[in-house]
Amino acid sequence: MNLIYKTLVIILSISLLSMTSDKSPYQLFNKSGKKVSFEKMIKEISDADIVFFGELHNNALSHWMEFEIAKSLYFVKKEKLIIGAEMFEADQQLLIDEYINGIIEKKYFEDQARLWDNHKTDYAPVIDFAQEQKIRFIATNIPRRYAAYVNKHSLQALDSLPDEAKKYIAELPVKYDPEVACYKQMSEMMAGMPGARHKKSYIAEAQAIKDATMAHFILNNLKSGDLFFHFNGSYHSDNYEGIVWWIKQTNPELKIVTISTTEVSDIDSISEADIKKADFILQTDEDFTKTY
């Protein structure tokens, strides 16, 4: 009931705003800074090989939009649609497959899959839709225990893992480039933290192995004619970096479309910085409901 109630609250809030005034809780823009409709965006992204949706994890409109995009893309692509997400780790794939194919009940999947705390409100609608339509759903992320290991010991430490563990990680060694802007900024930010000189952190390398692993499992599951719809924190795909950068190192010919989410006080105007983040920007009202 909690999921149903929260979903209805979000839908009702959007409907009431549309009926009672011209005020909307969101606005879509393209990379030229022009407003676009949902329908036009779907038309433009439907012929992509990969679509990345960069969400803000507690943004209710992000999650509603992910669900609406998933449904719309399925209408166009049917069995050629694949869905995947940062929120699911590669060693959970068997559980996901068993749930999607009706081998295990939902309660067993939710009990055993190490789901995020906001799964029931934010991600369950998409994976349940995948289960209903038998859409392939891919757990793309590195198991968090290995990302934590890199954060403490560096990427080179992954070489010491057993072969079984390496099945859930991008192929080693990964070609990490510390000059990629998102990793460089993260390293510089950590270097400026109190006590940084006394505590070595490889947080940028941990971020990189997440991105590399997500790229790895996206590419491993993508076939000609497929559309892979992937949702992740916006930092993993903003500015065509993160996962997008890793994919381009392997297959630069793929057509990739990115969507990013922002929270602003005025959804009808967009900054130059935000325009550059992605092919489409979902601008959301900063006052709208958060899921946590």
N, C-alpha and C positions, 0 to 999 in steps of 0.2 A: 504493500500500500504506500510506503514511503516514496518509492520511485514513481508510481502512478500519480500521487499527489503533487510531487515537485514538478513533474513533467507537465501536468495540467496547469499548474500555476504559471509556468513559463509561457505556455501556449496562450492561456487566457490573457496574460499581461500584454503580449504582443497583439492579440486580437482587439482588446479594449482600446489600446493606444491607436490602432488603425481606424477604429470605428468612431472614436470620440474627437479626434483632432487630426491635423496633418503631421503631428509629431510621431516619429518612428524611433525605436531604440537602436537602429543600425542603418548604415549606408554602405553600399559596395562601390568601390572605385577600381578602375583599371590602371595600368602602369603609366598611362598618359595623364592621370589625374582627373579623368572624366567619370561621372557617375554612371553606373551600369545596373541593369536589373538582374535579378537572380537568374531568370530564364536566359538572358544573353550570356551570362557567365557560364552556365551549364553548356550552352551550345558551343562556346569557344573552348572549353576544357575537355569536351567529350572525345576529341580526336587526339588527345595526348597519350603518351606512353605511361607517364607517371604524373600524378597530381599530388602535391604536398600541401596539406592544410596545417599551417602553423597556428596552434591554439595558445590561449592563455589558460592555464590549467583549471582555474576556478571561475572562468567566464561562462556564464550560462548560455549566452548567445553563441559562443564558439561551439559548444556541444550540440546545441539545437541545429546550427548550420551544418555541422559535420553529418548529422543524421539526415538532414534534408538533401545534402549533396549525395550521400550514399544511395538514398532511394532514387534520386533523379538519374544518377549514373547507371544504376541497375536497370532502369527503364530503357536506357539507350543501349547498354552493352550486354545485358543479360549474363550468360555464362562466361563472357570475356572479362567481367569485372573481378578484380582481386582487391581485398581490403587488408590493410596491415596497420600496425600502430606501435609507437614507442612504448606504450603502457604494458605491453606483453613481451616477455622475455623468451629467448629462443628455446630454452629447456621446458617451456610450457606448451610447445607446439602439439605434443601428443594429446594433452588434455583438451586443447582447443579443437583438434580434429575429431576427437571422440564426442565432444559436445555438439559441434556442427553437424556431424553425421548421425546424431541421435543414439549413440552407443551409451553415453552416460547422461543422467539427468542433470538439470541446471544446478541443483543444490550441491552435487558432488563436484561439479566444475568450480563453483564459487568457493567451496570449502578448501579446495586443494590448489588453486591456481595462483596464489600470492597476489591477489588483485589489489589495485590501488584503493585507498580508503573511499574515494569518491566514485568508485566503479558503478554502483547501483544507480546513481543519479546521472552520471556523465557518459559512461562508456557501454553500459549494459544495453541501452536501446540499439546501438549499432551492431554489437555482436549478436544480440537476439534476432535482429533483422537478418543478419548473415545466416544464422541458424535456420530461420524460417524459409529463406530462399535458397539455402545450400550454396552460399557464396564462399569461395575460398577465403579464409582469414588467416593471415600470417603474423606470427609473433616475431618481430624483427630485432628487438633490442638484445644487447648482451646481458646475461644474468648479472644482477647488480653486485653480487659478491666479487665478480671478476673486475668490474669497473672500480670497485673500492680497492681491490688489490693493486690495480694500476695507479690509482690516486696516491697510494702509499709507497709503491716501489718502482714505478715507471713502466712504460710499455715493454721494455726488454724482459721484465719479470714474467711476462706471459709465456716465454719460451720454456719455463720450468713446469708449466702445467701439464698434466697427463693428456694423452691424445683424446680421451673421452671428453674432457673439458673443452678442448679446442674445437670440437664440433659445433659449439655454440658461439663461436667468435669468428670475426673476419679472418681470412687467410693470413697467416703470419709469414714473414714480418710485414706489418703495415707501413706504408710509405708516408709517415707523418711529416707534415710541413709546419713548423712552428710559426712561419711568417703569414699563414692564412689569417686574415684579420680577426675572425672570431676567436681563434686560439691565442693569438698574440694579445688581444685585449684581455682575455681571461687571465693569462699569465701576468700581465702588467697589473691587473686589479689585485691578484693574490699577492704580488710582490709588495704592494702598498699596504697590506693589512698589518695590524699590530702583531709583532712577534714573528713576522714572516721569515726573518733572517735566521731564526732559531728552530724553525720547523719546516723542513722541506716538503713541498707539496707538488704533485704532478697532476693537478686538477685539469689542466688543458689537455694533457695526454689521455686522461680518463674520459673527457668529453669527446676526444677524437676517436677513441676506440668504440664508443657508443655509436657515433656517426658512421664509422667505417663498417661496423657490424650491421647496422640498419641498412646501409647501402648494399652490403653483401647479400643479405637475405631477400631484399627487394629484387636484385638482379637475378638471383638464383631461382626465383619463382616467376619471373616475367617471361612470357613467350610472345612471339610475334602476334600482333592483333589484340593483345590484352591491354587493359587499362588498370594500372595499379594505383588505388587511392589510399594514400598513407597519411595518417594524422600523428602529429608530434608537437612538442613545445616549439613555439615560433623560433626560438634561438637555434634550433637544429636545421632550419631551412631559410631563415631570413637572409636577404642580400645574396641569395644563390650560393651560400656557403654551407658549412655543416654537411649534412647527408648529400646535398646536391653536388657539392665539390667532389666528394668521393666517387659518386656515380659518374661524373664527367671524366674522371681519371681513367675509368674503365671503358665507358661507352659514351663518347661525346656526341654521338649521332642521335641519341634518344631525345624525343620531344618531352621536355619537362615543364610543367606549369606549377607555379607556387601561389599560395594564398597565405596572407598573414593577418593577424588580428591586432587591433589597437583599441585602447580605451581612452576616450577623449571627452572634453566638455561640450564640444560642438562637432557633431557627426557630419555636418554638411560642408565643412572645409577640411582640406588635408594638407599636411606639411610636405615640403620637398623631401625631407628625410624619410617620411613614411611611404611616399610614392615609390621610392627606390628599393624598398624592402622586398617587393614581390610583384608578380603579374597582376594580382588582385588583392585589394586591401578590404578587410571587413572592419569598418570603423564602428565601434559600439559605444553606447552612452555609458560613461563611467559610473553613473548612478544606478545602472541596472543591477538586478539581483545577482549575487555571487553564490556559487554552489557550496563554498566552504570559506 
